[in-house]
Amino acid sequence: MGKVAVSMLSSDFGHLADSCHMVNSSSAWSFHLDVMDGVFVPNISYGFPVIQAIARYAKKPMDAHLMTVEPSRYYQRYKDLGVEWLTVHFETCPHLNRDLQEIRRLGMKAGVALNPATPVSVLEQAVHYADLVLVMSVNPGFGGQVFIEESVEKINRLHGIRQEKGLSFVIQVDGGINGSNARTLYQNGADILVAGNYVFNSKDPLAAINAIT
């Protein structure tokens, strides 16, 4: 169907190496790193030391999703840690075109994320600079939330824009992903699904990843 990015936010940090080895041995596409600052979203996740620890074990790409204010202060740091895909929020980047171009200049793929209440239309002038568009299908800040059904329409609209403009950005979806909705999301244009609780709360994480790939 598509690709899976495993959200390490849902892993057991007390057994981080084991979680990394599981992802490495799976059919997953990437290690998805949810970085939260407690300002843009009402939660704090992890910072550079944890990302550095994951990087020591990761044999698949690391794609970081920055739910932070002033993300541009740290683009170089993420590059130095080995992050290959870096996604910032439209809502925190008043100069989004410049941010996406800077991320690309540093040698990373540039992504832009949209909160559930943010319409696709805001990307009209910036989507040409994006390698990835992340549709948040829950309100960012916590794992384990219920999928917002209206997200399917946003994915479909983005897919239409991609085709109309002849662009090649990938569509990533994050929040409430499971075996019941994965196929519908892929059919509507999604390329990559982010899954955390669905994977790590499963009795067989490898099988869970395969079920939504």
Secondary structure, 3 states (H helix, E strand, C coil): CCEEEEEHHHCCHHHHHHHHHHHHHCCCCEEEEEEEECCCCCCECCCHHHHHHHHHHCCCCEEEEEECCCHHHHHHHHHHCCCCEEEEEHHHCCCHHHHHHHHHHCCCEEEEEECCCCCHHHHCCCHHHCCEEEEECCCCCCCCCCCCCCHHHHHHHHHHHHHHHCCCCEEEEECCCCCCCHHHHHHCCCCEEEECHHHHCCCCHHHHHHHCC
